[in-house]
């Protein structure tokens, strides 16, 4: 296959992943509106209190194996060793199932201990209120690690479409089950502990159809690879050898992916305590923490998930190019990845920061947390750069370098949380995240220049994108100022979600074409790159 065809395959795969992330995250974002209104602020806080432990358990149960698997499969595929690739997946899949079962048991039985550590002043009543949400979420750990191994296998062959489709199906099923379930629970008169548990159980329900789709795709790809290697000798890989080799790959990857849930865990430990140090009651602090984690941090998941989808694609893509000794292709993929990250993340962050107030009222019917949402736009920029640069370094076999950088950022965030939350509330937690991610992403970019010899710089790669973002941002700022003035002129509009949503949609409807038009005018993106952008890329190209 020619280099141009390989690059096209990589670009289309990346685009499909980003498109799937856009759809699934949009669904996840929109369903917040009815969920929060149905279950109330206290149950909403309980709902998000369960997720930091779940994320840590999921990360530990997979231990970085899926990404290590995609890297290994890509390497084996580049050398035509398809039987070894199939045997490797079979061994890892069985191991993921066992690890997932162990994580489920740990989360189920360690839930009370976790709550004693997470809650500022735990008592039996508080623990009993939050425990059902944790245990309703735990069964998802049985199947999700195996699903991640399936995705790793498919992505190792640069087959991103099944992984992308499974994410969309998983989210649709999850949202549907949550909304129907909580409506029934509220109608029956259930309290916050039950409604929060019903909401967390949606993760379990969403995993089932996604698993079936991935299983079908894996069977199809394995049959195709078996045909290609039908004359090759049978693989005699030993499980212990395969797992040990992948463990050496996966350990630093797991440590890297654990940084985000650990960051969330730091917030779970420090933010409620810092808020109570300001004089808030336990319930008020829980509600504020729910606003920060369930609103501000939830909103940055859209641009951050774009970055994750791009990173998941670039890791096996770089591995394939380097395994073939094609440094030119590796450099092209590296540069394209950073350019695509900036092209998607910068306008999304600008829209989030500038339209924070109308977004907050439209989605959550409140202006509380608007400052944290505005700061979340900055968080999304630096965390996206950190995430993608981590995947790039891991593609070049520099696994521990980004882990050290992320640990530095995490320690800085912890220290700043302790200092800033009692002073600025949830805005202080957002400030701490901005500084922590900014430092770790800056360290990562310096490491990329040293490792690859490519003099990449995000300002140089993205200055044209910044120009287009400023042009769109000026329009959004004008809309936001007009919106604020309207609230002063007509006080009845202050709590109107429909009006706020209309302002957001009008702002984005015009800002989008402005951004793309200026980007093409200043050559921030060419037609080939634009065609690989998610959702509307081919239409505009």
C-alpha distance (Angstrom), angle and dihedral (degrees) to the residues before:
residue distance angle dihedral
X1 . . .
X2 3.81 . .
X3 3.79 122.2 .
X4 3.81 89.8 -113.5
X5 3.81 91.4 52.8
X6 3.81 90.9 47.2
X7 3.79 90.0 50.6
X8 3.79 90.5 48.9
X9 3.79 91.0 51.1
X10 3.80 90.5 50.0
X11 3.81 92.5 47.3
X12 3.81 94.0 48.4
X13 3.79 90.9 47.8
X14 3.77 92.4 50.3
X15 3.80 90.4 47.4
X16 3.81 92.6 51.8
X17 3.81 90.9 50.5
X18 3.80 92.6 49.4
X19 3.82 91.8 45.7
X20 3.81 91.1 51.9
X21 3.78 90.6 48.3
X22 3.80 90.1 50.6
X23 3.80 93.0 53.2
X24 3.81 96.5 42.2
X25 3.81 94.3 44.7
X26 3.79 91.5 46.2
X27 3.79 89.0 54.5
X28 3.79 89.9 46.9
X29 3.79 90.5 50.5
X30 3.79 97.5 46.2
X31 3.79 94.5 48.8
X32 3.82 89.3 60.4
X33 3.81 88.8 75.7
X34 3.82 97.8 62.8
X35 3.81 93.6 31.9
X36 3.80 95.0 57.3
X37 3.78 92.0 43.7
X38 3.80 93.0 49.0
X39 3.81 101.5 45.4
X40 3.84 100.9 29.5
X41 3.80 133.0 -131.3
X42 3.83 98.4 -69.1
X43 3.81 95.1 51.3
X44 3.80 88.4 43.5
X45 3.81 89.9 56.4
X46 3.83 90.4 49.5
X47 3.81 89.6 49.3
X48 3.81 91.8 57.5
X49 3.79 93.3 40.1
X50 3.82 88.7 68.5
X51 3.80 96.4 54.6
X52 3.84 103.2 69.6
X53 3.84 91.1 60.5
X54 3.80 91.0 43.8
X55 3.82 91.9 50.9
X56 3.79 92.0 49.5
X57 3.82 91.7 48.4
X58 3.81 91.8 47.8
X59 3.80 91.5 49.9
X60 3.80 92.0 47.8
X61 3.82 92.7 47.0
X62 3.79 92.7 53.5
X63 3.83 93.0 35.0
X64 3.80 91.7 -165.6
X65 3.82 91.6 -60.9
X66 3.85 96.9 130.0
X67 3.81 93.7 56.2
X68 3.80 90.9 41.1
X69 3.81 87.5 49.3
X70 3.81 92.8 51.9
X71 3.81 89.5 50.2
X72 3.83 91.8 48.4
X73 3.82 94.1 45.1
X74 3.80 90.1 49.6
X75 3.80 90.7 51.5
X76 3.84 93.0 47.9
X77 3.81 91.6 45.3
X78 3.81 91.8 52.0
X79 3.84 87.7 58.6
X80 3.83 94.9 43.0
X81 3.83 94.4 -111.5
X82 3.80 96.6 140.8
X83 3.80 96.7 149.9
X84 3.80 90.1 55.5
X85 3.80 89.0 47.9
X86 3.81 91.2 53.3
X87 3.80 92.7 47.5
X88 3.80 90.7 48.4
X89 3.80 91.6 52.8
X90 3.79 92.1 48.0
X91 3.80 91.9 53.6
X92 3.80 94.1 44.7
X93 3.82 93.2 46.1
X94 3.79 92.3 55.8
X95 3.78 91.0 46.5
X96 3.81 91.9 50.2
X97 3.79 90.2 53.8
X98 3.81 90.7 53.9
X99 3.80 93.1 44.7
X100 3.80 90.1 49.7
X101 3.78 91.9 52.3
X102 3.80 89.8 50.9
X103 3.82 91.5 49.3
X104 3.80 90.3 50.3
X105 3.81 91.8 53.9
X106 3.82 91.9 46.4
X107 3.79 93.6 50.2
X108 3.80 92.3 45.6
X109 3.79 95.9 51.2
X110 3.83 99.8 31.3
X111 3.81 93.6 51.2
X112 3.85 94.6 99.1
X113 3.82 91.8 48.3
X114 3.79 91.0 49.7
X115 3.81 91.3 51.3
X116 3.78 91.5 50.0
X117 3.81 88.0 56.3
X118 3.83 97.0 40.3
X119 3.80 100.7 44.9
X120 3.83 115.3 78.3
X121 3.85 95.5 -136.2
X122 3.79 105.9 8.1
X123 3.78 122.2 -162.5
X124 3.79 132.6 168.3
X125 3.81 93.9 -93.5
X126 3.79 94.0 53.2
X127 3.80 92.9 46.1
X128 3.80 92.5 48.8
X129 3.80 89.7 49.8
X130 3.82 94.8 53.5
X131 3.83 100.8 34.0
X132 3.86 97.7 77.8
X133 3.82 91.0 58.2
X134 3.82 90.5 54.0
X135 3.80 94.9 47.4
X136 3.82 93.2 45.2
X137 3.81 88.0 56.1
X138 3.81 96.4 45.6
X139 3.87 98.8 79.9
X140 3.81 89.7 64.6
X141 3.81 86.9 71.5
X142 3.80 91.0 67.9
X143 3.80 95.9 64.6
X144 3.83 105.7 22.0
X145 3.84 96.0 71.9
X146 3.82 90.0 54.0
X147 3.82 89.4 48.2
X148 3.79 90.2 51.8
X149 3.82 89.6 52.7
X150 3.81 89.2 52.4
X151 3.79 90.1 51.1
X152 3.80 90.4 48.2
X153 3.81 90.9 53.1
X154 3.81 93.4 49.0
X155 3.81 93.8 44.3
X156 3.79 90.1 50.1
X157 3.81 86.1 65.0
X158 3.83 88.9 44.5
X159 3.82 88.9 -111.8
X160 3.79 97.7 143.8
X161 3.80 100.6 154.7
X162 3.86 97.4 79.3
X163 3.81 90.8 47.3
X164 3.79 89.4 49.1
X165 3.81 94.2 48.8
X166 3.80 92.3 47.1
X167 3.81 90.7 56.2
X168 3.79 91.4 54.1
X169 3.81 93.5 46.9
X170 3.80 91.2 46.3
X171 3.79 91.6 53.2
X172 3.81 94.8 45.5
X173 3.81 91.6 52.0
X174 3.81 91.9 43.8
X175 3.80 94.9 50.8
X176 3.80 92.9 44.2
X177 3.80 94.1 51.1
X178 3.82 92.8 45.0
X179 3.80 95.8 50.8
X180 3.80 95.5 43.7
X181 3.80 91.9 42.9
X182 3.81 97.1 50.0
X183 3.81 91.6 45.3
X184 3.78 89.5 55.4
X185 3.82 91.9 44.2
X186 3.81 92.9 51.3
X187 3.80 91.6 44.6
X188 3.81 88.7 54.7
X189 3.80 90.2 51.7
X190 3.81 97.1 -110.5
X191 3.80 117.8 166.4
X192 3.83 129.7 -123.3
X193 3.86 95.3 -83.1
X194 3.82 92.1 57.8
X195 3.80 96.9 41.3
X196 3.82 91.0 48.6
X197 3.83 89.7 49.9
X198 3.80 91.6 50.2
X199 3.81 88.8 51.3
X200 3.82 94.3 51.1
X201 3.83 91.1 47.3
X202 3.80 87.6 67.2
X203 3.82 88.8 81.2
X204 3.81 89.1 62.3
X205 3.80 93.5 48.3
X206 3.79 92.9 47.8
X207 3.79 93.0 52.9
X208 3.82 95.4 62.0
X209 3.86 101.7 68.1
X210 3.80 91.1 37.6
X211 3.81 90.0 54.3
X212 3.81 91.6 51.8
X213 3.81 92.0 50.9
X214 3.81 93.0 48.5
X215 3.81 91.5 47.3
X216 3.81 90.6 54.8
X217 3.82 91.8 48.7
X218 3.81 93.3 48.1
X219 3.81 91.8 50.7
X220 3.80 90.3 51.3
X221 3.82 94.4 49.4
X222 3.81 92.9 45.3
X223 3.81 90.8 52.9
X224 3.81 89.5 50.4
X225 3.80 92.5 50.3
X226 3.80 92.1 45.5
X227 3.80 88.8 57.0
X228 3.80 90.8 51.1
X229 3.79 92.5 51.1
X230 3.82 101.0 33.9
X231 3.80 91.6 122.6
X232 3.79 95.0 46.4
X233 3.78 119.4 103.4
X234 3.78 116.6 -96.8
X235 3.79 115.7 -89.5
X236 3.80 114.4 -111.0
X237 3.78 98.9 -171.9
X238 3.79 116.6 156.9
X239 3.77 117.6 -132.8
X240 3.79 93.8 -133.1
X241 3.80 92.9 52.2
X242 3.82 93.3 47.3
X243 3.79 93.8 47.2
X244 3.80 92.8 46.5
X245 3.79 91.9 50.7
X246 3.79 91.8 47.6
X247 3.78 90.1 45.2
X248 3.79 89.5 59.1
X249 3.82 88.1 52.5
X250 3.79 96.4 39.7
X251 3.80 101.6 46.3
X252 3.81 96.2 74.0
X253 3.82 90.8 37.2
X254 3.81 89.3 53.6
X255 3.78 91.1 47.8
X256 3.78 88.9 51.9
X257 3.81 95.4 48.0
X258 3.80 89.8 46.3
X259 3.80 91.1 64.1
X260 3.82 94.1 78.5
X261 3.82 96.1 50.6
X262 3.80 89.1 43.1
X263 3.80 88.2 52.8
X264 3.80 88.4 52.4
X265 3.78 89.5 47.1
X266 3.81 90.7 52.5
X267 3.80 87.6 53.8
X268 3.81 90.8 48.5
X269 3.82 90.1 53.2
X270 3.79 101.2 38.7
X271 3.81 108.3 29.4
X272 3.85 98.9 61.1
X273 3.82 90.3 43.2
X274 3.80 92.2 47.9
X275 3.80 90.8 48.3
X276 3.80 91.6 50.6
X277 3.81 88.0 50.0
X278 3.83 85.3 61.2
X279 3.82 88.7 58.5
X280 3.82 101.2 -94.6
X281 3.80 120.1 142.8
X282 3.80 120.2 -118.1
X283 3.82 92.4 -101.2
X284 3.81 92.8 46.4
X285 3.81 90.8 48.4
X286 3.82 90.2 49.1
X287 3.80 90.6 51.8
X288 3.82 91.4 48.5
X289 3.79 90.8 48.7
X290 3.81 88.3 50.3
X291 3.81 89.0 53.3
X292 3.81 91.6 50.8
X293 3.81 98.6 43.2
X294 3.80 98.7 30.2
X295 3.80 98.0 41.0
X296 3.82 114.6 20.3
X297 3.81 96.8 33.2
X298 3.80 91.7 37.6
X299 3.79 91.4 57.2
X300 3.81 93.6 54.2
X301 3.79 90.2 55.9
X302 3.81 90.2 83.2
X303 3.84 98.0 61.6
X304 3.79 91.0 32.5
X305 3.79 91.6 53.0
X306 3.79 89.2 52.3
X307 3.79 87.9 56.3
X308 3.81 91.3 47.7
X309 3.81 91.7 50.8
X310 3.80 90.5 50.3
X311 3.81 90.9 47.7
X312 3.80 93.8 48.5
X313 3.81 87.8 54.3
X314 3.81 96.8 45.6
X315 3.83 96.4 51.6
X316 3.84 96.7 66.7
X317 3.81 89.6 32.3
X318 3.80 92.4 59.0
X319 3.80 91.4 42.1
X320 3.81 91.1 54.3
X321 3.82 93.1 48.4
X322 3.81 93.7 47.0
X323 3.83 92.4 44.9
X324 3.80 88.2 55.9
X325 3.81 89.9 48.0
X326 3.79 90.2 -119.0
X327 3.81 101.4 142.8
X328 3.80 91.8 167.0
X329 3.81 91.4 58.6
X330 3.82 90.3 45.7
X331 3.82 90.9 52.4
X332 3.82 91.8 48.2
X333 3.79 91.0 51.2
X334 3.79 91.9 46.9
X335 3.81 93.3 51.6
X336 3.80 93.3 42.3
X337 3.81 90.2 51.2
X338 3.80 93.5 53.3
X339 3.80 92.5 44.3
X340 3.80 92.0 49.5
X341 3.81 90.7 47.9
X342 3.79 91.5 54.4
X343 3.81 93.5 42.0
X344 3.81 92.5 56.1
X345 3.80 101.9 31.5
X346 3.82 102.8 46.5
X347 3.83 98.8 58.2
X348 3.81 91.5 40.6
X349 3.81 90.5 52.7
X350 3.81 92.0 46.8
X351 3.80 92.0 51.2
X352 3.81 91.2 48.1
X353 3.81 93.9 50.2
X354 3.81 98.5 41.8
X355 3.81 97.3 41.8
X356 3.81 94.3 41.1
X357 3.81 95.1 121.2
X358 3.83 100.0 48.5
X359 3.80 89.8 40.1
X360 3.79 90.7 52.5
X361 3.80 94.1 49.9
X362 3.81 93.3 41.8
X363 3.79 94.4 50.0
X364 3.79 103.7 28.8
X365 3.85 105.1 17.9
X366 3.78 91.1 -126.7
X367 3.79 141.0 89.3
X368 3.82 90.8 -145.4
X369 3.79 110.2 115.3
X370 3.82 94.9 21.8
X371 3.81 91.5 127.6
X372 3.80 91.4 51.2
X373 3.81 90.6 49.1
X374 3.82 90.8 51.3
X375 3.81 90.1 50.9
X376 3.81 89.1 46.7
X377 3.80 87.7 69.9
X378 3.80 89.4 64.5
X379 3.80 90.5 44.7
X380 3.80 90.0 55.6
X381 3.83 93.1 54.4
X382 3.79 97.3 52.0
X383 3.80 96.2 36.2
X384 3.83 90.0 51.7
X385 3.81 91.9 51.6
X386 3.79 90.3 46.7
X387 3.80 92.6 49.8
X388 3.81 97.0 47.3
X389 3.81 93.7 42.9
X390 3.81 88.5 51.8
X391 3.81 90.8 56.2
X392 3.81 90.4 47.5
X393 3.81 92.6 52.8
X394 3.80 90.5 47.4
X395 3.80 88.9 51.2
X396 3.81 86.5 58.7
X397 3.85 90.0 49.8
X398 3.82 92.8 -107.1
X399 3.78 94.6 130.4
X400 3.78 104.0 154.4
X401 3.80 98.6 42.2
X402 3.84 96.5 75.5
X403 3.81 90.5 40.3
X404 3.80 90.0 60.8
X405 3.80 91.0 47.1
X406 3.80 92.7 49.8
X407 3.80 90.8 48.3
X408 3.81 89.1 55.2
X409 3.80 90.2 51.3
X410 3.80 90.9 47.2
X411 3.81 93.1 52.7
X412 3.79 90.2 48.9
X413 3.80 89.9 50.9
X414 3.82 91.5 49.9
X415 3.80 92.5 51.5
X416 3.80 93.1 45.7
X417 3.82 92.3 46.4
X418 3.80 89.9 56.7
X419 3.80 91.0 48.9
X420 3.81 102.9 37.1
X421 3.84 106.3 35.9
X422 3.83 94.8 66.1
X423 3.83 88.1 49.8
X424 3.82 104.5 38.5
X425 3.81 102.5 16.8
X426 3.80 116.9 -143.7
X427 3.83 89.3 -11.6
X428 3.81 86.6 65.0
X429 3.82 90.8 56.6
X430 3.82 89.4 51.4
X431 3.83 91.0 49.7
X432 3.80 90.2 51.1
X433 3.81 90.7 52.1
X434 3.82 92.4 50.3
X435 3.81 92.4 53.7
X436 3.82 94.7 43.2
X437 3.82 94.8 50.2
X438 3.81 92.8 42.1
X439 3.80 92.5 57.1
X440 3.82 96.1 44.1
X441 3.83 92.9 47.0
X442 3.83 90.6 49.4
X443 3.82 90.1 52.1
X444 3.82 91.1 48.5
X445 3.79 93.9 52.4
X446 3.80 90.4 51.5
X447 3.81 89.6 51.9
X448 3.84 91.3 51.5
X449 3.79 90.5 55.8
X450 3.81 91.3 50.1
X451 3.81 95.9 45.2
X452 3.80 100.9 42.3
X453 3.78 101.2 30.2
X454 3.81 86.9 -133.8
X455 3.81 110.3 131.1
X456 3.78 95.0 -136.3
X457 3.79 120.4 166.3
X458 3.80 124.9 177.1
X459 3.84 93.2 -142.7
X460 3.84 91.0 51.7
X461 3.81 93.5 43.8
X462 3.79 94.8 45.6
X463 3.81 108.3 31.1
X464 3.79 91.1 105.4
X465 3.79 88.9 49.3
X466 3.81 88.2 51.1
X467 3.82 90.0 54.3
X468 3.81 90.5 53.2
X469 3.81 90.4 45.6
X470 3.82 91.6 52.4
X471 3.81 90.2 50.6
X472 3.81 91.7 52.3
X473 3.81 90.6 40.6
X474 3.80 92.3 56.8
X475 3.79 89.7 56.5
X476 3.81 91.5 47.3
X477 3.81 90.8 48.8
X478 3.81 91.3 52.4
X479 3.80 89.8 50.8
X480 3.81 91.2 47.8
X481 3.83 92.4 50.4
X482 3.81 90.6 49.2
X483 3.81 88.8 49.0
X484 3.83 92.7 52.5
X485 3.80 90.7 47.7
X486 3.81 90.1 50.8
X487 3.80 90.2 54.7
X488 3.81 89.0 54.4
X489 3.80 94.3 46.1
X490 3.82 94.9 44.1
X491 3.87 109.5 28.6
X492 3.82 90.7 -175.8
X493 3.82 88.5 72.4
X494 3.82 93.8 60.0
X495 3.80 94.0 92.8
X496 3.79 97.6 29.9
X497 3.78 107.7 123.2
X498 3.80 92.1 -175.7
X499 3.81 92.5 55.7
X500 3.82 91.8 46.0
X501 3.80 91.7 48.4
X502 3.80 90.3 49.2
X503 3.82 90.6 52.9
X504 3.82 90.8 50.8
X505 3.80 93.4 48.2
X506 3.80 93.9 46.5
X507 3.79 90.7 47.6
X508 3.81 93.4 50.3
X509 3.82 93.8 41.0
X510 3.80 90.6 61.2
X511 3.81 98.9 30.4
X512 3.82 91.4 56.8
X513 3.83 96.6 60.1
X514 3.82 90.1 39.2
X515 3.80 89.7 54.7
X516 3.81 94.5 46.8
X517 3.81 92.6 43.7
X518 3.80 94.4 51.7
X519 3.82 90.8 41.6
X520 3.81 90.2 56.7
X521 3.80 91.4 42.6
X522 3.82 93.6 54.6
X523 3.83 91.0 36.5
X524 3.79 95.0 -116.9
X525 3.81 85.9 147.8
X526 3.79 134.8 13.7
X527 3.80 128.3 -140.4
X528 3.83 93.4 -98.4
X529 3.79 92.8 52.3
X530 3.79 92.4 42.2
X531 3.81 91.1 54.3
X532 3.81 88.4 61.3
X533 3.79 94.5 52.7
X534 3.79 116.0 110.0
X535 3.80 127.0 -91.8
X536 3.84 101.5 -14.2
X537 3.81 102.7 25.6
X538 3.80 99.1 105.0
X539 3.80 92.8 43.8
X540 3.80 93.3 54.2
X541 3.80 92.9 40.4
